[in-house]
Amino acid sequence: MNGSMRILICEDNKLALKTISVVLEREGFEPVTADNGTDAITLLKNNLYDMVIVDIHLPYHSGLELVEYLRSDLKLKTPVLIVSAFSDPQMQRQAAELGIDGYIVKPFNPTELINKIRTILKN
C-alpha cells in the first residue's frame, strides 16, 4: 500500500534524521529529508508528500512555521507528525491549533513511530 508514499522528514539532528529515514525505508516508505527549515520550505513548495514529519526546533524556520506555511500559504491538508524532545503543553497547544495530526516525544522507539504514522495515514 505504501510503496510510493513519500514522507518529508525535517530534522536538524543528523542521527535522528538517519534513524527516522532508515525506519521508514524498512517499512516501505520513501523518505525525503531536510535538515533545516529553508530547505524544507523549498521541498514543500515544489513537491507533494503523503506526510510531513517535523521537529519543532530547526535552523532558519521552526517546525511550527513550516506547518503554518503548509496550511496557510500552500493550503495543503498534508498530515503532519511533530517529533520533538520537548513535550511543552503550550507548544502542543500551538501545534494543535495549526492542525497537526500527531506529536511524538523524543527519544521514541521505532515501533511507536511507525504505528503513529500508520494510524495518521489511515485516517
C-alpha positions in Angstrom: 0.0 0.0 0.0 2.7 2.5 0.9 5.1 1.6 -1.8 5.2 5.1 -3.2 4.2 7.0 -0.1 6.6 9.9 0.2 7.3 11.3 3.6 9.2 14.5 4.1 11.4 14.5 7.3 12.6 17.9 8.6 15.0 17.3 11.4 18.3 19.0 12.2 19.7 16.3 14.4 21.7 14.1 11.9 21.3 10.9 14.0 17.5 11.4 14.5 17.2 12.1 10.7 19.0 9.0 9.8 17.1 6.9 12.3 13.7 8.0 11.0 14.8 7.6 7.4 16.0 4.0 8.0 12.9 3.1 9.9 10.6 4.5 7.1 12.6 2.8 4.4 12.4 -0.5 6.1 8.6 -0.1 6.3 8.4 0.6 2.5 8.0 4.4 2.6 10.1 6.8 0.6 11.7 9.3 2.9 12.8 12.7 1.7 15.0 14.7 4.1 15.7 18.3 5.0 17.9 19.4 7.9 16.7 23.0 8.1 13.5 25.0 7.6 14.6 26.7 4.4 15.3 23.5 2.6 12.1 22.1 3.9 10.0 25.0 2.6 11.6 24.7 -0.8 10.8 21.0 -0.9 7.2 21.6 0.2 6.8 24.3 -2.4 7.9 22.1 -5.3 6.7 18.6 -4.3 3.7 16.8 -2.9 4.2 14.5 0.1 1.9 12.0 1.7 3.0 13.1 5.1 5.5 15.5 6.8 7.4 14.7 9.9 8.9 17.7 11.5 11.0 18.7 14.6 9.9 21.9 16.4 13.4 23.3 16.6 15.0 23.7 13.2 17.5 26.2 11.9 16.0 29.2 9.9 12.4 28.3 10.3 10.8 26.4 13.2 8.7 23.3 12.7 5.6 25.3 13.6 6.4 27.9 11.0 6.7 25.0 8.5 3.3 23.7 9.4 1.9 27.2 9.2 3.4 27.6 5.7 2.0 24.2 4.6 -1.5 25.1 5.9 -1.7 28.8 5.2 0.5 29.5 2.2 0.2 26.2 0.4 -3.3 25.4 1.6 -2.4 21.8 2.0 -4.0 19.3 4.4 -1.0 17.0 4.3 -0.8 15.0 7.6 1.9 16.3 9.9 3.6 14.5 12.7 5.7 16.5 15.1 8.7 14.9 16.7 10.2 16.9 19.5 12.4 16.5 22.6 10.1 19.0 24.3 6.7 18.0 25.5 5.8 21.5 26.4 2.0 21.8 26.7 1.9 25.3 25.2 3.9 24.1 22.2 1.5 21.2 21.8 -1.5 23.5 22.0 0.0 25.8 19.4 0.7 22.7 17.2 -2.9 21.5 17.6 -4.2 24.9 16.6 -2.2 24.6 13.4 -3.9 21.3 12.7 -1.2 18.8 13.2 -2.1 15.1 13.3 0.3 13.7 15.9 3.0 14.5 18.4 5.8 12.2 19.4 8.3 13.0 22.1 12.0 12.1 21.6 13.5 9.7 22.3 10.9 7.4 20.8 11.1 3.8 19.7 10.8 2.9 16.0 7.6 0.8 16.6 5.9 3.7 18.2 6.8 5.9 15.3 5.6 3.5 12.6 2.3 2.8 14.5 1.7 6.5 14.8 2.5 7.1 11.1 0.2 4.2 10.0 -2.6 5.5 12.2 -2.4 9.0 10.8 -2.2 7.8 7.2 -5.2 5.6 7.7 -7.4 8.5 8.9 
